[in-house]
Amino acid sequence: MIRGWAWFGTRTRDTPKRLRSPRKRALKCRCSRAGRLADVTTIPRGAVPAPSCILFVQYSEETMYVILGATGNTGSVVARKLLDKGKRVRVVGRDNKKLAPFVTRGADALAADVLDTDALSRAFAGAQGVYALIPPDMSSPDFRAHQARVTESIAKALEKGGVAHAVALSSVGADQPDKTGPVAGLHKMELRLAQVRGLNALHLRAGYFMENTLAQIGVIRNFGMMAGPVRADVPLPMIATRDIGAAAAEALLRLDFKGQQTQELLGPREVTYAEAAKMIGTATGKPDLAYMQLPDEQVIEAMKGMGISRNMAQLLCEMSAAINSGYMKPREPRSEKNTTATTFETFVRELFLPAYRGQATSA
């Protein structure tokens, strides 16, 4: 609840009609700041120098959140969690039809491209908290340039909108300035958001998405194996994207972070690709399923066949090399704060297996 004083002198064209008469003891008006009906009580004219009056305005300002990538794996979870708490939410995505389920639950929706700074500025207007991310564009011929353009658009919109708090999706390895593939773009995003005046930003440096293993379904079906550029024995802080979304929602509900902060999210424990293959094999009825590391060029050609640009494929191989060498790794010791709930076994049972069987599923 916010309380404030409003001073009104003689009538002017700018004075709301319902506020022009100091004789009314109580009335209703629409406060522009809150966008909600408010109680307005006048103080008698005799209490202040005529011909002016003071109105005591008491109104409730509801915290409003804007969620970018609201139809994606993490953004959809953030939006749902906030709506579950009865919060005012504005969802932003590229397709109004996909945003419709959130509108049904009471959210505002805006179909906009994150490169449209003016549209984002309108979306951010009045927001106290924003969930920000760079949507992936796997077909981009220059993904790092794409990241830079999106980062600049988001940063300008946050500043123009006067947003005080933003939770941004980053990654383990974003502490390194280069040689980490697409994660280097997240390093630059963190630096750019630090330049936004008045913005308190929490960068969630998430581990290796469990959902990345869904790309192995075709490989398993066609070749009876799992394969990729990451070494089979490298421990990966695998995390379910729903846990990232939950952590982001919790941070937005608190809004207690100040300045520029980072928080790693490392999943429940480290999992190697060799272990992942064994668990997936057991679940899919292929107990002998194994993972094989492939040379970069073979991986790049395979990714191109999946519609991924050569540039993006090269960046993903660069990231994998950084993981293999230990250059890209968590910097925080594992703790209750950075450990999340969903195990890889649970992910396989609830998400991987239905997808493998061709069932519709969402993360």
C-alpha positions in Angstrom: 0.0 0.0 0.0 1.4 3.4 -1.0 0.2 6.7 0.6 0.8 10.0 -1.0 -0.2 13.7 -0.9 -1.6 15.4 -4.0 -1.9 19.3 -4.0 -4.6 20.9 -6.1 -5.1 24.6 -6.5 -7.9 26.2 -8.6 -9.5 24.3 -11.3 -7.5 23.8 -14.5 -8.1 21.8 -17.6 -5.5 19.3 -16.3 -7.3 18.7 -13.1 -9.4 15.5 -13.3 -13.0 16.4 -13.2 -13.8 14.2 -10.2 -11.0 15.8 -8.2 -12.0 19.4 -8.8 -14.5 19.7 -5.9 -13.0 19.8 -2.4 -16.5 19.4 -1.0 -16.6 15.7 -1.6 -15.4 13.9 1.5 -14.6 10.6 -0.3 -14.6 9.5 -3.9 -13.1 7.0 -6.3 -10.6 7.9 -9.0 -8.3 6.0 -11.3 -4.7 6.6 -10.2 -2.4 6.8 -13.3 0.5 5.4 -11.4 -1.3 2.3 -10.2 -3.9 1.8 -12.9 -6.3 0.8 -10.2 -9.3 2.4 -8.4 -8.2 4.2 -5.3 -9.9 5.9 -2.3 -9.4 9.6 -2.2 -10.3 11.6 0.9 -10.3 15.4 1.0 -9.1 17.5 3.9 -11.6 20.3 4.6 -10.9 23.6 2.9 -10.6 25.3 6.2 -7.6 23.3 7.1 -5.4 24.8 4.4 -5.1 28.3 2.8 -7.9 28.9 0.4 -8.5 28.5 -2.5 -6.4 25.4 -2.5 -7.1 22.0 -1.1 -5.0 19.0 -0.3 -6.2 15.5 -1.2 -4.9 12.5 0.7 -4.5 9.8 -1.8 -4.3 6.2 -0.7 -3.8 3.6 -3.3 -2.5 0.1 -3.8 0.4 -0.3 -6.3 0.7 -3.8 -7.5 4.1 -5.1 -8.4 4.2 -5.9 -12.1 6.6 -8.3 -13.8 7.6 -8.6 -17.5 8.8 -12.0 -18.7 10.8 -12.3 -21.9 10.8 -15.6 -23.7 7.6 -16.5 -22.0 6.9 -19.5 -24.2 10.4 -20.9 -23.7 11.6 -23.5 -21.3 12.6 -21.1 -18.5 10.4 -18.1 -19.2 7.2 -20.2 -19.2 8.0 -21.5 -15.7 8.8 -18.0 -14.4 5.4 -16.7 -15.8 3.5 -19.6 -14.3 5.1 -19.4 -10.9 4.3 -15.6 -10.7 0.7 -16.1 -11.8 0.4 -18.9 -9.3 1.2 -16.3 -6.6 -1.5 -14.0 -8.0 1.0 -11.5 -9.4 0.5 -9.1 -12.2 2.4 -10.5 -15.2 3.1 -9.2 -18.7 4.4 -11.9 -21.0 6.4 -11.2 -24.1 7.0 -13.6 -27.0 7.0 -13.8 -30.7 3.6 -15.5 -31.1 0.3 -14.3 -29.6 -1.3 -17.7 -30.0 1.4 -19.3 -27.8 0.9 -16.5 -25.3 -2.8 -17.1 -25.1 -2.7 -19.6 -22.2 -1.1 -17.0 -20.0 -3.7 -14.4 -21.0 -6.4 -16.9 -19.9 -4.8 -17.0 -16.5 -4.9 -13.2 -16.3 -1.5 -12.1 -17.8 -1.1 -9.2 -20.2 0.5 -10.3 -23.5 2.7 -8.5 -26.1 3.9 -10.2 -29.2 7.2 -8.5 -29.9 10.7 -9.1 -31.3 13.4 -8.6 -28.7 15.3 -6.5 -31.3 12.4 -4.0 -31.3 13.6 -1.7 -28.6 10.6 0.6 -28.8 8.2 -2.4 -28.3 10.3 -3.7 -25.4 10.3 -0.2 -23.8 6.5 -0.2 -23.9 6.4 -3.7 -22.5 8.7 -2.7 -19.6 6.8 0.5 -18.7 5.6 0.3 -15.1 7.5 -3.0 -14.4 9.3 -3.4 -11.1 10.9 -6.7 -12.2 12.0 -8.2 -15.6 13.1 -11.7 -16.5 15.6 -11.1 -19.4 17.3 -13.5 -21.7 18.7 -13.8 -25.2 16.4 -16.1 -27.2 18.4 -18.7 -29.2 18.6 -18.4 -32.9 20.2 -21.6 -34.0 20.2 -20.7 -37.7 21.9 -17.3 -37.2 24.9 -16.9 -39.6 26.6 -14.8 -36.9 25.2 -15.7 -33.5 27.6 -13.5 -31.5 26.4 -10.5 -33.5 22.8 -11.5 -32.8 23.6 -11.7 -29.1 25.1 -8.2 -29.2 22.1 -6.7 -30.9 19.6 -8.4 -28.5 21.6 -7.3 -25.5 21.7 -3.7 -26.6 18.0 -3.7 -27.3 17.2 -5.1 -23.9 19.6 -2.8 -22.1 18.2 0.3 -23.8 14.6 -0.8 -23.1 15.4 -1.4 -19.4 16.9 2.0 -19.0 14.1 3.8 -20.9 11.5 1.9 -18.9 13.2 2.8 -15.6 13.2 -0.8 -14.5 14.7 -1.3 -11.0 15.3 -5.1 -11.0 16.1 -7.6 -13.6 16.9 -11.3 -13.4 18.9 -12.4 -16.4 19.6 -15.9 -17.7 23.4 -16.4 -18.0 25.6 -19.4 -17.8 28.3 -21.1 -15.9 31.5 -19.9 -17.7 30.2 -16.3 -18.2 33.1 -15.2 -16.0 35.4 -15.8 -18.9 35.6 -13.1 -21.6 36.1 -15.4 -24.6 36.8 -18.9 -26.0 33.5 -20.2 -24.6 31.3 -20.1 -27.7 27.9 -18.6 -27.1 28.6 -18.1 -23.4 31.0 -15.3 -24.3 28.0 -13.4 -25.5 26.4 -13.8 -22.0 29.6 -12.4 -20.5 29.1 -9.3 -22.6 25.4 -9.2 -21.6 26.4 -9.1 -17.9 28.8 -6.2 -18.5 26.2 -4.3 -20.6 23.4 -4.6 -18.0 25.9 -3.3 -15.4 25.9 0.0 -17.4 22.1 0.5 -17.2 21.4 3.4 -14.8 19.5 2.4 -11.7 19.2 -1.3 -12.5 19.8 -4.0 -10.0 20.6 -7.2 -11.9 20.9 -10.8 -10.8 22.6 -13.0 -13.4 21.7 -16.6 -13.0 24.7 -18.6 -14.2 23.0 -21.9 -15.0 24.8 -25.2 -15.6 24.4 -27.6 -18.5 20.8 -28.0 -19.5 19.4 -31.5 -19.1 17.2 -30.6 -22.1 20.3 -30.6 -24.3 20.2 -34.4 -24.2 16.8 -34.3 -26.1 18.9 -33.6 -29.3 20.2 -37.2 -28.8 16.9 -38.8 -29.5 17.4 -39.0 -33.3 21.0 -40.2 -32.8 19.8 -43.0 -30.5 17.0 -44.1 -32.9 19.2 -44.0 -36.0 22.5 -45.1 -34.7 21.9 -46.8 -31.3 24.3 -44.5 -29.5 24.7 -41.1 -28.1 27.4 -38.8 -29.5 28.8 -35.3 -29.3 31.9 -33.1 -28.8 31.9 -33.2 -25.0 34.2 -35.9 -23.4 32.3 -38.8 -22.0 34.0 -38.5 -18.6 33.6 -34.8 -17.9 31.4 -34.1 -14.8 28.7 -31.6 -15.9 26.5 -29.6 -13.5 23.4 -30.7 -15.3 20.2 -28.8 -14.4 16.6 -29.0 -15.5 15.3 -25.7 -17.1 12.2 -25.8 -14.9 14.5 -25.4 -11.9 16.1 -22.4 -13.5 12.7 -20.9 -14.0 11.7 -21.6 -10.4 14.9 -19.9 -9.1 14.3 -16.8 -11.3 10.7 -16.6 -10.1 11.8 -16.7 -6.5 14.3 -14.0 -7.1 11.7 -11.8 -8.7 9.3 -12.4 -5.8 11.9 -11.2 -3.3 13.5 -8.4 -5.4 16.1 -8.2 -2.6 19.2 -8.1 -4.8 21.2 -4.9 -5.1 23.7 -3.7 -7.7 25.1 -6.4 -10.0 25.1 -10.0 -8.6 25.7 -13.4 -9.9 24.4 -16.8 -8.7 25.4 -20.2 -10.1 22.7 -22.9 -10.5 24.3 -26.3 -10.6 21.6 -28.9 -10.6 21.5 -31.6 -7.9 24.9 -33.1 -8.8 27.4 -33.5 -11.6 26.6 -36.0 -14.3 28.9 -37.3 -17.0 27.7 -38.1 -20.5 28.7 -41.7 -19.8 26.4 -41.8 -16.8 23.6 -40.0 -18.8 23.8 -42.6 -21.5 23.5 -45.4 -19.0 20.4 -43.9 -17.4 18.8 -43.1 -20.7 19.6 -46.6 -21.9 18.0 -48.2 -18.9 14.8 -46.1 -19.3 14.5 -46.7 -23.1 15.2 -50.4 -22.9 18.7 -50.1 -24.4 20.9 -51.2 -21.5 24.0 -51.2 -23.7 23.6 -47.6 -24.8 26.9 -45.7 -24.8 28.2 -42.2 -25.5 30.9 -41.5 -28.0 32.9 -38.3 -28.3 33.1 -37.2 -32.0 35.6 -34.8 -33.7 34.4 -31.3 -34.1 34.1 -31.3 -37.9 31.9 -34.4 -37.8 29.7 -32.7 -35.2 29.5 -29.5 -37.2 28.3 -31.4 -40.3 25.7 -33.3 -38.3 24.4 -30.1 -36.7 24.2 -28.4 -40.2 22.0 -31.4 -41.2 19.7 -30.5 -38.3 19.3 -26.9 -39.5 21.9 -25.3 -37.3 24.1 -22.7 -39.0 27.8 -23.5 -39.4 28.7 -20.5 -37.2 26.5 -21.7 -34.4 27.8 -25.2 -34.7 31.4 -23.9 -34.5 30.5 -21.9 -31.4 29.0 -24.9 -29.7 32.1 -26.9 -30.4 34.2 -24.1 -29.0 32.0 -24.2 -25.8 32.5 -28.0 -25.6 36.3 -27.6 -25.9 36.2 -25.1 -23.0 34.2 -27.6 -21.0 36.5 -30.4 -21.8 39.6 -28.4 -20.8 38.1 -27.1 -17.6 38.4 -23.5 -18.8 34.6 -23.2 -18.5 33.4 -24.6 -15.1 31.6 -23.5 -11.9 33.4 -21.0 -9.7 31.2 -21.4 -6.6 31.5 -24.3 -4.2 28.4 -26.4 -4.3 25.9 -25.3 -1.6 22.2 -25.4 -0.7 21.7 -22.1 -2.6 23.1 -23.3 -5.9 21.9 -26.9 -5.8 18.5 -27.6 -7.4 15.9 -30.3 -7.0 15.3 -32.1 -10.3 17.6 -35.1 -10.7 18.6 -36.4 -14.1 16.7 -39.6 -13.3 13.6 -37.6 -12.8 14.2 -35.6 -16.0 14.6 -38.9 -18.0 11.4 -40.3 -16.6 9.2 -37.2 -16.9 10.6 -35.5 -20.0 13.1 -37.5 -22.0 11.2 -40.7 -22.1 7.9 -39.2 -23.2 9.7 -37.2 -25.9 11.5 -40.4 -27.0 8.2 -42.1 -27.3 6.9 -39.3 -29.3 4.5 -37.9 -26.6 3.9 -34.2 -26.4 5.8 -32.7 -23.4 7.0 -29.4 -22.1 9.8 -28.4 -19.8 
